[in-house]
Protein backbone atom coordinates (compact mmCIF):
# COMPACT_ATOMS: atom_id res chain seq x y z
CA UNK A 1 0.00 0.00 0.00
CA UNK A 2 0.95 3.65 -0.23
CA UNK A 3 1.38 5.75 2.90
CA UNK A 4 1.48 9.54 2.90
CA UNK A 5 3.38 11.92 5.15
CA UNK A 6 1.88 12.55 8.58
CA UNK A 7 2.78 16.25 8.59
CA UNK A 8 3.02 18.89 5.86
CA UNK A 9 6.82 18.88 6.11
CA UNK A 10 7.07 15.15 5.57
CA UNK A 11 7.81 12.05 7.61
CA UNK A 12 10.47 9.37 7.91
CA UNK A 13 9.45 5.88 6.78
CA UNK A 14 9.94 4.45 10.28
CA UNK A 15 7.03 6.70 11.33
CA UNK A 16 4.83 5.47 8.47
CA UNK A 17 5.28 1.75 9.20
CA UNK A 18 2.17 0.55 10.99
CA UNK A 19 1.68 -2.44 13.26
CA UNK A 20 1.50 -5.98 11.86
CA UNK A 21 0.69 -7.06 9.23
CA UNK A 22 2.93 -4.16 8.03
CA UNK A 23 6.45 -5.53 7.76
CA UNK A 24 8.49 -3.08 5.72
CA UNK A 25 8.37 0.57 4.63
CA UNK A 26 10.56 2.15 1.97
CA UNK A 27 10.53 5.62 0.47
CA UNK A 28 8.37 5.83 -2.64
CA UNK A 29 7.94 8.49 -5.31
CA UNK A 30 9.36 11.91 -6.04
CA UNK A 31 8.08 15.06 -4.38
CA UNK A 32 8.50 18.82 -4.31
CA UNK A 33 9.52 20.89 -1.28
CA UNK A 34 8.04 24.42 -1.13
CA UNK A 35 9.92 27.37 0.39
CA UNK A 36 8.13 26.85 3.69
CA UNK A 37 9.15 23.16 3.76
CA UNK A 38 5.75 21.77 2.71
CA UNK A 39 6.02 18.57 0.66
CA UNK A 40 3.73 17.77 -2.28
CA UNK A 41 3.82 14.67 -4.50
CA UNK A 42 5.33 14.81 -7.96
CA UNK A 43 3.42 12.31 -10.07
CA UNK A 44 0.61 9.82 -9.80
CA UNK A 45 -0.44 8.52 -6.40
CA UNK A 46 -3.44 6.23 -5.96
CA UNK A 47 -4.59 5.19 -2.49
CA UNK A 48 -7.50 2.81 -1.88
CA UNK A 49 -8.55 3.18 -5.54
CA UNK A 50 -8.70 7.00 -5.40
CA UNK A 51 -6.31 9.24 -7.30
CA UNK A 52 -4.54 11.37 -4.70
CA UNK A 53 -2.23 13.13 -7.17
CA UNK A 54 -2.29 13.12 -11.01
CA UNK A 55 0.33 11.68 -13.33
CA UNK A 56 3.04 14.09 -14.45
CA UNK A 57 5.25 13.62 -17.51
CA UNK A 58 8.32 14.72 -15.52
CA UNK A 59 7.74 12.43 -12.52
CA UNK A 60 9.04 9.16 -13.91
CA UNK A 61 8.51 6.73 -16.74
CA UNK A 62 7.06 3.94 -14.61
CA UNK A 63 4.37 3.00 -12.12
CA UNK A 64 4.52 0.49 -9.31
CA UNK A 65 1.06 -0.61 -8.26
CA UNK A 66 -0.98 -3.22 -6.44
CA UNK A 67 -4.44 -4.54 -7.12
CA UNK A 68 -6.52 -7.68 -7.09
CA UNK A 69 -3.94 -9.47 -9.27
CA UNK A 70 -1.04 -8.58 -6.93
CA UNK A 71 1.90 -6.22 -7.40
CA UNK A 72 2.82 -4.88 -10.83
CA UNK A 73 5.47 -2.64 -12.39
CA UNK A 74 5.15 -1.12 -15.83
CA UNK A 75 5.70 1.83 -18.11
CA UNK A 76 3.32 4.71 -17.42
CA UNK A 77 2.53 5.09 -21.14
CA UNK A 78 1.31 1.46 -21.22
CA UNK A 79 -0.74 1.63 -18.00
CA UNK A 80 -3.58 3.87 -19.10
CA UNK A 81 -6.36 1.80 -17.48
CA UNK A 82 -5.88 2.70 -13.84
CA UNK A 83 -9.07 1.00 -12.59
CA UNK A 84 -7.06 -2.16 -11.80
CA UNK A 85 -4.82 -0.18 -9.41
CA UNK A 86 -5.83 -0.08 -5.77
CA UNK A 87 -2.53 1.58 -4.80
CA UNK A 88 0.06 3.16 -7.11
CA UNK A 89 3.07 5.47 -7.28
CA UNK A 90 4.57 6.97 -10.44
CA UNK A 91 8.37 6.91 -10.35
CA UNK A 92 11.28 5.73 -12.45
CA UNK A 93 13.20 5.02 -14.46
CA UNK A 94 12.46 1.39 -15.20
CA UNK A 95 15.78 -0.26 -14.32
CA UNK A 96 15.08 -3.70 -15.76
CA UNK A 97 12.78 -4.07 -18.76
CA UNK A 98 10.30 -6.97 -18.84
CA UNK A 99 12.19 -10.18 -19.48
CA UNK A 100 15.23 -9.24 -17.38
CA UNK A 101 17.02 -6.87 -19.79
CA UNK A 102 18.96 -3.90 -18.33
CA UNK A 103 16.75 -0.87 -19.01
CA UNK A 104 19.26 1.92 -18.29
CA UNK A 105 21.53 3.02 -21.12
CA UNK A 106 23.38 5.80 -19.27
CA UNK A 107 26.58 4.27 -17.90
CA UNK A 108 27.64 7.48 -16.11
CA UNK A 109 28.67 6.61 -12.57
CA UNK A 110 26.61 9.06 -10.50
CA UNK A 111 26.85 7.17 -7.21
CA UNK A 112 23.92 7.86 -4.87
CA UNK A 113 21.99 5.99 -2.24
CA UNK A 114 19.26 4.14 -4.13
CA UNK A 115 15.87 2.54 -3.53
CA UNK A 116 14.22 0.12 -5.94
CA UNK A 117 11.62 -2.62 -6.29
CA UNK A 118 11.55 -5.63 -8.58
CA UNK A 119 9.44 -8.60 -9.51
CA UNK A 120 10.76 -12.06 -10.15
CA UNK A 121 8.63 -15.15 -10.65
CA UNK A 122 6.85 -15.62 -7.31
CA UNK A 123 8.77 -12.87 -5.47
CA UNK A 124 8.56 -9.14 -4.80
CA UNK A 125 11.98 -7.71 -3.90
CA UNK A 126 12.75 -4.36 -2.24
CA UNK A 127 16.29 -2.92 -2.39
CA UNK A 128 17.80 -0.05 -0.40
CA UNK A 129 21.44 0.83 -1.18
CA UNK A 130 23.25 2.81 1.50
CA UNK A 131 26.71 3.80 0.24
CA UNK A 132 26.02 4.61 -3.37
CA UNK A 133 25.55 3.02 -6.79
CA UNK A 134 24.85 4.57 -10.18
CA UNK A 135 21.48 3.81 -11.79
CA UNK A 136 23.31 1.68 -14.36
CA UNK A 137 25.16 -0.31 -11.67
CA UNK A 138 21.89 -0.86 -9.81
CA UNK A 139 20.15 -2.00 -13.01
CA UNK A 140 22.96 -4.47 -13.81
CA UNK A 141 22.82 -5.88 -10.26
CA UNK A 142 19.06 -6.28 -10.39
CA UNK A 143 19.04 -7.88 -13.86
CA UNK A 144 21.94 -10.29 -13.27
CA UNK A 145 20.97 -13.91 -12.52
CA UNK A 146 21.04 -15.01 -8.89
CA UNK A 147 23.75 -17.57 -9.77
CA UNK A 148 25.96 -14.63 -10.79
CA UNK A 149 25.33 -12.61 -7.61
CA UNK A 150 22.40 -10.58 -8.94
CA UNK A 151 18.73 -10.48 -8.04
CA UNK A 152 17.36 -12.04 -11.23
CA UNK A 153 14.64 -9.41 -11.64
CA UNK A 154 12.17 -9.85 -14.48
CA UNK A 155 11.26 -6.14 -14.19
CA UNK A 156 12.51 -3.46 -11.77
CA UNK A 157 11.83 0.20 -11.05
CA UNK A 158 13.87 2.91 -9.38
CA UNK A 159 12.25 4.68 -6.44
CA UNK A 160 13.23 8.13 -5.18
CA UNK A 161 16.86 7.97 -4.07
CA UNK A 162 19.71 10.07 -2.74
CA UNK A 163 18.89 11.54 0.70
CA UNK A 164 15.33 10.18 0.40
CA UNK A 165 16.58 6.56 0.52
CA UNK A 166 15.35 4.98 3.75
CA UNK A 167 13.71 1.76 4.88
CA UNK A 168 12.31 0.31 8.06
CA UNK A 169 11.50 -3.33 8.72
CA UNK A 170 9.84 -5.07 11.67
CA UNK A 171 9.56 -8.84 12.06
CA UNK A 172 8.69 -10.05 15.55
CA UNK A 173 11.32 -8.66 17.92
CA UNK A 174 13.74 -7.91 15.06
CA UNK A 175 13.97 -4.48 13.44
CA UNK A 176 16.17 -2.82 10.83
CA UNK A 177 16.26 0.88 10.05
CA UNK A 178 18.11 2.59 7.21
CA UNK A 179 17.83 6.23 8.13
CA UNK A 180 17.26 8.79 5.40
CA UNK A 181 18.79 12.22 5.10
CA UNK A 182 15.45 13.98 4.70
CA UNK A 183 11.76 13.58 5.33
CA UNK A 184 9.70 12.14 2.49
CA UNK A 185 6.18 12.68 1.16
CA UNK A 186 5.16 9.07 0.49
CA UNK A 187 6.27 5.50 1.08
CA UNK A 188 5.54 1.97 -0.04
CA UNK A 189 4.38 -0.33 2.75
CA UNK A 190 4.76 -4.09 2.35
CA UNK A 191 2.43 -6.20 4.49
CA UNK A 192 2.08 -9.91 5.09
CA UNK A 193 -0.76 -11.60 3.25
CA UNK A 194 -3.60 -12.64 5.50
CA UNK A 195 -3.67 -16.40 6.12
CA UNK A 196 -5.93 -18.48 3.89
CA UNK A 197 -9.17 -19.63 5.56
N, C-alpha and C positions, 0 to 999 in steps of 0.2 A: 504494500500500500504506500501511498504518498502521505507524508506528514509535513505540515507547514510550520513556520516559525511561531513561537509562542509570544514574542513581542515584536514590535515594529522594527526594532534594530537587529532582529535575527536571534537565532539560538544555536547552540552546539548540538551535534547529533546525540550525545549522551543524554541530553535533556528531552529529546524527542522519542527516545526508545521507551515504549510502554512496558507494562508487566507482561508475563507470559500470556499468550503464546508468542509475543514479540521476542525475537532472538538476536536480531542484528539491525543496526541502523548505519547507513552510509550517506554521505552528502549526495545530493541529486543533481538538479539542473542549474543552469546559469541564472544570475540575478543582477539587478542594478542596485547601487547604493546611492541614495540622494544626498545632497549636501548636509542634511540634518541627521544622516545615518540610517534613514528608513530604507528597508530592503523591499524590492518588488521583483516578481519573477520575470525572467526574460525567456519567453517561449511557452508552449503549451503545457498546461497542468490540468489533469482531470482527476477529480477525487469523488469517489462514490458515484460515478457515472455523470457527474456535473462538471462542465468546463469551468475551471477556476481562473484560467488565464489563456488567451488565444495563442495560436501558433504564430511564430515570427520567423521570417526568412533568415534572419541573422542569428538565430538562437540554436542552431545545430541541425545537421542533416538527418538525424535519426530520432526515433521515439522508442523508449522502453515502456512496456505496458503490461497490465495483467487483466484478465477477464475470465470468463467461464472456461475457456480452453487452456488456461494457465498463463505463464509468463511468455511474452514475445518481445522481439527486438526487430526493428525494420527501418527502412528509409521513409522519412516523412512524406516524400512525394508519392510513395506507393500506398501509404496508409491513410487514404482519404475517408474511408468509412469508419468513423470513430465510435459508432454505437456498440462495437464489441469490446471497447475499452472501459473497464470499471475504474482503473487507475492508470495514469500515464504521465510521463515527463518527456518533453522534447529536449534533446541534448545531442552531443556528437563530438567528433566525427565517429562514423562506424569504423571500428578498428579492424575487424575481421568480417569480410563479406561472406554471405551465405555459402556454405560449402568449405569453409576453413581457409580461404585465401586472404592474405594480408591486404587490408583495404586502405592503407596509408602509403602514399607515394613519396611524401616529403621525408627524406632521410636526414634532415638537419637535426643535430643533437641538442635540442633545447630541453635540458634535463630539469624536470619539475616533479614534485609529488603528484601522483596520479591516482584516480579512482576509476574503476571500470566494472562492467558486468558482462557476463557471457553465458551463452547457452551451449551445452553439449548434449548429446543424446541422454536423456534421463537426469540431467543435472543443471542447476542454476548456480553459477559461480560468481562471487563478488571478490574484487581485488582492490586493495589499498596499498599503494607504494609510498613508503616514507623513506626518502633518501634520493629520489630523483631518477627518472627515466625519460627519454624522449617519447613522443607519441609513436614513432616508428619502432623503437625498441620494445615498447609495450605491446604493439600490434604483433610483432614477430614472436614474442614470448607467448602471447595468448593463442596464436595460430599454430605454433609448433606442437607436434604430437607429444603426448605424455611420455612416451618412451625416450624422447629426446630432451626431456626436461621442461617442456612447455605445458600448456593447459588444455590443448586439443580442442579449442573452441570452434564450434560450427559457425557462430556469429557472435560478435562482441561490439560493445559500444563504450565510448569514453564518457565519463561523467565529469562534472566540474572538477578541476584539479587545482594545483598550486596550493595556496594557503587555505583553500576550502577543503582540501582532502582531509577527511576524518571519518572514523568508524568506531562503533561501540557494539560490543557483543556480550550477551549474558546467557549462560547455560548452567543452570543449577547454581552452585556456589562459585563457579568460575566466571571471571569477567576479563575482557580485554578492551582497552581504550587507546585509540590512536587520536591524539589531540590535534585539532586543527589550529591554524593561525588566525582564523577569523570566524565570526558567526556566519551562518548560512540561512538562506530563505526556505529551502525545502530539502527533504531527505527521502530516501527509499527505506522502507521498513520491511524486513523479511521476517515472516512468522511461520511457526510450525503449522502444518496442516492438522485440522481436527481429526481425531481417530475415526476410523470407519465404524459404523454401527454394527 
